[in-house]
Amino acid sequence: MSRVKQATPSRATRSGALQRVIHAWMDAAEPVIVGLIYLCGWSAILFVLAIFFFVFREGAPILGELDLAEFFGSKNWRPTSTVEPQYGILALMAGTVSVTLLAMLLAVPLGLGAAVYVSEFCTGKWKETLKVVIELLAAIPSVVWGFVGIVVLGPLISHFTGASSGINLLNGGIILALMSVPIIVSVGEDALKAVPDSYREAAVSLGAGRWEIVYRVLFPAAKNGLLAAVLLGFGRAIGETMAVLMATGHAVKIPHSLLDPVCTLTATIAAELGETVKGDDHYRVLFVIGIVLFIITAVVNLIADLVVKGIKGGQNA
């Protein structure tokens, strides 16, 4: 019996052999796992480049034929004219800028204020309830917001302003603001929560009130995250299509008041791309508008990055 026991491998020996096999497999799989991690990290950039390449490929053939001065400086958008098609996007750009700026004027103070309230002043079940409601607002489809703009907000605007129609710039700006607020609140709250509690405790020890802690301590410490929240809200507003198409009136004109109907770049693409013939001038110009939208968002992000770096450099100096 002793000889049999000596010939049988012990449990520790079997466990050590199994661990060596596992470590060998892990060492062999490590390069593959590292490669997958790098691929996941670069995937966002690759996807953006692929989308830009696709849009540029479709719009590039007509770039040489467009009169860029007329394209950016004319408000005449008549792509389906049988006499002389005109491709001027000045009115479309004016509508996009006006409705986006109005949405940001409404959404930024409301969103950041709500983020401060949820992060610093609200507690208990009420805080959890607010967070759930905010997440539900972010999940509402844009077409539902469009229905709200037409059926609910439009009649209210028409009643209180005396406008003949409530489907206008003001309607679109309010709807876009409501759509942008949940993103600003969520990201802004995360940025405020990331500020170490020691900052708050130090401010309290110096006799600062709750509001002084917010604007003298938390805002400077979380400025990068709050700026990211505003940028995400801006991206949500400028890139929105269906709600804007339904709530703004989709009229190609330069607005002179909040009660004028407008047309945006994104709504134009959504409304007209399905009616074009693939490869014709109208089709190509719509993709050029997509390139313009890419450039606008890239410039905004670049400016924001420079502002953040300027703030950091000023503080370090």
C-alpha positions as CSV (number, residue, x, y, z in Angstrom):
1,M,0.0,0.0,0.0
2,S,2.8,2.4,0.7
3,R,4.3,1.9,-2.8
4,V,0.9,2.7,-4.3
5,K,0.6,5.9,-2.3
6,Q,4.1,6.9,-3.3
7,A,3.3,6.4,-7.0
8,T,0.1,8.4,-6.9
9,P,0.7,12.2,-7.4
10,S,-0.3,14.2,-4.4
11,R,-3.1,16.9,-4.5
12,A,-0.6,19.7,-4.2
13,T,1.4,18.3,-7.1
14,R,-1.7,18.1,-9.3
15,S,-2.7,21.7,-8.3
16,G,0.8,23.0,-9.1
17,A,0.7,21.3,-12.5
18,L,-2.8,22.8,-13.3
19,Q,-1.6,26.3,-12.3
20,R,1.5,26.0,-14.6
21,V,-0.8,25.0,-17.5
22,I,-3.1,28.0,-16.7
23,H,-0.2,30.4,-16.5
24,A,1.2,29.0,-19.8
25,W,-2.1,29.6,-21.5
26,M,-2.4,33.1,-20.0
27,D,1.2,34.0,-21.2
28,A,0.3,32.7,-24.7
29,A,-3.0,34.6,-24.8
30,E,-1.6,37.9,-23.4
31,P,-0.5,39.4,-26.7
32,V,-4.0,38.7,-28.1
33,I,-5.7,40.3,-25.1
34,V,-3.4,43.3,-25.2
35,G,-4.1,43.7,-29.0
36,L,-7.9,43.6,-28.3
37,I,-7.5,46.2,-25.6
38,Y,-5.6,48.5,-28.0
39,L,-8.3,47.8,-30.7
40,C,-11.1,48.8,-28.3
41,G,-9.2,51.9,-27.3
42,W,-8.7,53.0,-30.9
43,S,-12.1,51.9,-32.2
44,A,-13.8,55.2,-31.5
45,I,-11.2,57.1,-33.5
46,L,-11.4,54.5,-36.3
47,F,-15.2,54.7,-36.4
48,V,-15.1,58.5,-36.6
49,L,-12.5,58.4,-39.4
50,A,-14.5,55.7,-41.3
51,I,-17.7,57.8,-41.0
52,F,-15.9,60.9,-42.2
53,F,-14.3,59.0,-45.1
54,F,-17.7,57.8,-46.2
55,V,-19.3,61.2,-46.0
56,F,-16.4,62.9,-47.7
57,R,-16.3,60.2,-50.5
58,E,-19.9,60.9,-51.3
59,G,-19.6,64.6,-51.2
60,A,-16.2,65.1,-52.8
61,P,-17.2,64.7,-56.5
62,I,-19.2,68.0,-56.4
63,L,-16.8,70.1,-54.3
64,G,-14.9,71.2,-57.4
65,E,-18.2,72.3,-59.1
66,L,-19.6,74.3,-56.2
67,D,-19.2,78.0,-56.0
68,L,-18.2,78.1,-52.3
69,A,-19.0,81.9,-52.1
70,E,-22.6,81.2,-53.2
71,F,-22.8,78.0,-51.2
72,F,-22.0,79.7,-47.9
73,G,-23.2,83.2,-48.7
74,S,-26.5,82.7,-50.5
75,K,-29.8,82.0,-48.7
76,N,-31.4,80.5,-51.8
77,W,-31.8,76.8,-51.3
78,R,-33.6,75.5,-54.4
79,P,-32.0,72.1,-55.2
80,T,-35.0,70.7,-57.1
81,S,-35.5,73.7,-59.5
82,T,-35.7,72.5,-63.1
83,V,-34.6,75.9,-64.4
84,E,-31.5,76.6,-62.3
85,P,-30.8,74.6,-59.1
86,Q,-29.4,76.8,-56.3
87,Y,-27.4,75.4,-53.4
88,G,-27.1,78.2,-50.8
89,I,-27.0,77.1,-47.2
90,L,-26.8,80.5,-45.4
91,A,-30.4,80.3,-44.2
92,L,-29.8,76.7,-43.1
93,M,-26.7,77.6,-41.2
94,A,-28.5,80.6,-39.6
95,G,-31.4,78.3,-38.5
96,T,-29.0,75.7,-37.1
97,V,-26.9,78.3,-35.2
98,S,-30.0,80.2,-33.8
99,V,-31.9,77.1,-32.6
100,T,-28.7,75.6,-31.1
101,L,-27.7,78.8,-29.3
102,L,-31.2,79.3,-27.9
103,A,-31.2,75.7,-26.7
104,M,-27.9,76.1,-25.0
105,L,-29.0,79.4,-23.4
106,L,-31.8,77.5,-21.8
107,A,-30.2,74.1,-21.2
108,V,-26.8,75.1,-19.7
109,P,-28.0,77.1,-16.6
110,L,-30.9,74.6,-16.1
111,G,-28.7,71.6,-16.5
112,L,-25.8,72.8,-14.4
113,G,-28.2,74.0,-11.7
114,A,-29.9,70.7,-11.6
115,A,-26.6,68.9,-11.5
116,V,-25.5,71.0,-8.5
117,Y,-28.8,70.4,-6.8
118,V,-28.7,66.6,-7.3
119,S,-25.0,66.4,-6.3
120,E,-24.8,68.8,-3.4
121,F,-28.2,69.6,-2.0
122,C,-30.5,66.6,-2.6
123,T,-30.3,63.5,-0.4
124,G,-32.1,60.2,0.3
125,K,-34.9,58.8,-1.8
126,W,-35.6,62.1,-3.4
127,K,-32.1,62.2,-5.0
128,E,-32.5,58.7,-6.3
129,T,-36.0,59.5,-7.7
130,L,-34.6,62.6,-9.5
131,K,-31.7,60.6,-11.0
132,V,-34.2,58.0,-12.4
133,V,-36.4,60.7,-13.8
134,I,-33.4,62.4,-15.5
135,E,-32.4,59.0,-17.0
136,L,-35.9,58.5,-18.3
137,L,-35.9,61.9,-19.9
138,A,-32.7,61.0,-21.8
139,A,-34.4,57.8,-23.0
140,I,-37.4,59.5,-24.6
141,P,-37.2,59.1,-28.5
142,S,-36.7,62.3,-30.4
143,V,-39.9,61.8,-32.4
144,V,-41.8,61.8,-29.2
145,W,-40.2,65.2,-28.3
146,G,-41.3,66.3,-31.8
147,F,-44.9,65.3,-31.0
148,V,-44.6,67.3,-27.7
149,G,-43.5,70.3,-29.6
150,I,-46.3,70.1,-32.1
151,V,-49.2,69.1,-29.9
152,V,-48.3,70.6,-26.5
153,L,-45.7,73.4,-26.8
154,G,-46.9,74.8,-30.2
155,P,-50.4,75.7,-29.0
156,L,-49.0,77.2,-25.8
157,I,-46.6,79.4,-27.7
158,S,-49.3,80.5,-30.1
159,H,-51.7,81.3,-27.3
160,F,-49.2,83.4,-25.1
161,T,-47.4,85.2,-27.9
162,G,-50.2,85.7,-30.4
163,A,-48.2,84.1,-33.2
164,S,-50.2,82.5,-36.0
165,S,-48.2,79.3,-35.5
166,G,-46.4,77.9,-32.5
167,I,-44.1,75.8,-34.7
168,N,-41.1,78.1,-34.9
169,L,-37.6,78.8,-33.6
170,L,-38.7,79.2,-30.0
171,N,-40.5,75.9,-30.0
172,G,-37.4,74.1,-31.5
173,G,-35.1,75.8,-29.0
174,I,-37.2,74.7,-26.0
175,I,-37.5,71.2,-27.2
176,L,-33.7,70.9,-27.9
177,A,-33.0,72.4,-24.5
178,L,-35.2,69.7,-22.8
179,M,-33.4,67.0,-24.8
180,S,-30.0,68.4,-23.8
181,V,-30.6,68.9,-20.1
182,P,-30.5,65.2,-19.1
183,I,-27.0,64.8,-20.7
184,I,-25.7,67.9,-19.0
185,V,-27.1,66.9,-15.7
186,S,-25.7,63.4,-15.7
187,V,-22.2,64.3,-16.8
188,G,-22.2,67.4,-14.7
189,E,-23.2,65.5,-11.6
190,D,-20.4,62.9,-12.2
191,A,-17.9,65.8,-12.5
192,L,-19.0,67.3,-9.2
193,K,-19.0,64.0,-7.4
194,A,-15.4,63.4,-8.6
195,V,-14.2,66.4,-6.6
196,P,-12.6,65.1,-3.4
197,D,-14.5,65.5,-0.2
198,S,-11.4,67.1,1.4
199,Y,-12.1,70.2,-0.8
200,R,-15.6,70.6,0.8
201,E,-14.3,69.9,4.3
202,A,-11.6,72.5,3.9
203,A,-14.1,75.1,2.7
204,V,-16.4,74.3,5.6
205,S,-13.6,74.6,8.1
206,L,-12.9,78.1,6.7
207,G,-16.5,79.1,7.3
208,A,-17.8,78.9,3.7
209,G,-21.5,78.5,3.1
210,R,-23.0,75.8,0.8
211,W,-23.4,78.2,-2.1
212,E,-19.8,79.6,-1.6
213,I,-18.5,76.0,-1.7
214,V,-20.3,75.5,-5.0
215,Y,-19.1,78.5,-7.0
216,R,-15.7,79.0,-5.3
217,V,-14.6,75.4,-4.8
218,L,-16.6,72.9,-6.8
219,F,-16.9,74.8,-10.1
220,P,-13.2,75.6,-10.4
221,A,-12.3,72.0,-9.4
222,A,-14.8,70.4,-11.8
223,K,-14.5,72.9,-14.7
224,N,-13.2,70.3,-17.2
225,G,-16.0,67.9,-16.5
226,L,-18.6,70.6,-16.6
227,L,-17.3,71.9,-19.9
228,A,-17.5,68.3,-21.2
229,A,-21.1,68.2,-20.1
230,V,-21.9,71.4,-21.9
231,L,-20.1,70.2,-25.1
232,L,-22.1,66.9,-25.0
233,G,-25.3,68.9,-24.7
234,F,-24.2,71.1,-27.6
235,G,-23.5,68.0,-29.7
236,R,-26.9,66.7,-28.8
237,A,-28.5,69.9,-29.9
238,I,-26.7,70.6,-33.1
239,G,-26.9,66.9,-34.2
240,E,-30.6,66.4,-33.5
241,T,-32.8,65.8,-36.5
242,M,-36.4,64.6,-36.1
243,A,-37.5,66.8,-33.2
244,V,-36.1,69.8,-35.0
245,L,-37.7,68.9,-38.3
246,M,-41.1,68.6,-36.5
247,A,-40.9,71.6,-34.1
248,T,-39.2,74.4,-36.1
249,G,-41.5,74.7,-39.1
250,H,-38.8,73.7,-41.6
251,A,-38.9,77.0,-43.5
252,V,-35.8,78.0,-45.4
253,K,-35.4,81.6,-44.2
254,I,-33.1,83.6,-42.0
255,P,-34.9,84.2,-38.7
256,H,-35.5,87.7,-37.4
257,S,-37.4,86.8,-34.3
258,L,-38.0,83.9,-32.0
259,L,-41.4,83.3,-33.6
260,D,-40.0,82.8,-37.1
261,P,-39.9,79.2,-38.5
262,V,-36.5,78.0,-39.4
263,C,-34.8,75.1,-41.1
264,T,-31.6,73.4,-39.9
265,L,-28.8,71.5,-41.7
266,T,-29.6,68.2,-40.1
267,A,-33.4,68.5,-40.8
268,T,-32.6,69.3,-44.5
269,I,-30.5,66.2,-44.8
270,A,-33.2,64.0,-43.2
271,A,-36.1,65.5,-45.2
272,E,-34.4,65.5,-48.6
273,L,-31.9,62.6,-48.8
274,G,-34.6,60.0,-49.3
275,E,-36.0,61.9,-52.3
276,T,-32.8,62.3,-54.2
277,V,-31.3,60.1,-56.9
278,K,-28.0,58.5,-55.7
279,G,-25.1,60.2,-57.4
280,D,-26.8,63.4,-58.6
281,D,-25.9,66.9,-57.6
282,H,-28.6,67.3,-55.0
283,Y,-27.5,64.0,-53.4
284,R,-23.8,65.1,-53.3
285,V,-24.6,68.5,-51.9
286,L,-26.4,67.0,-48.9
287,F,-23.3,65.0,-48.1
288,V,-21.3,68.3,-48.4
289,I,-23.7,69.6,-45.7
290,G,-22.7,66.6,-43.6
291,I,-19.0,67.6,-44.0
292,V,-19.9,71.1,-42.9
293,L,-21.5,69.7,-39.7
294,F,-18.4,67.6,-39.1
295,I,-16.2,70.8,-39.4
296,I,-18.5,72.8,-37.0
297,T,-18.4,70.2,-34.3
298,A,-14.6,69.7,-34.7
299,V,-14.0,73.5,-34.4
300,V,-16.2,73.7,-31.3
301,N,-14.3,70.8,-29.6
302,L,-11.0,72.4,-30.6
303,I,-11.9,75.8,-29.1
304,A,-13.1,74.1,-25.9
305,D,-9.8,72.1,-25.7
306,L,-7.8,75.3,-26.1
307,V,-9.9,77.1,-23.5
308,V,-9.3,74.3,-21.0
309,K,-5.5,74.3,-21.7
310,G,-5.5,78.1,-21.3
311,I,-7.2,77.8,-18.0
312,K,-4.7,75.2,-16.8
313,G,-1.8,77.2,-18.1
314,G,-3.0,80.3,-16.3
315,Q,-3.4,78.4,-13.0
316,N,0.1,76.8,-13.3
317,A,1.7,80.1,-14.0
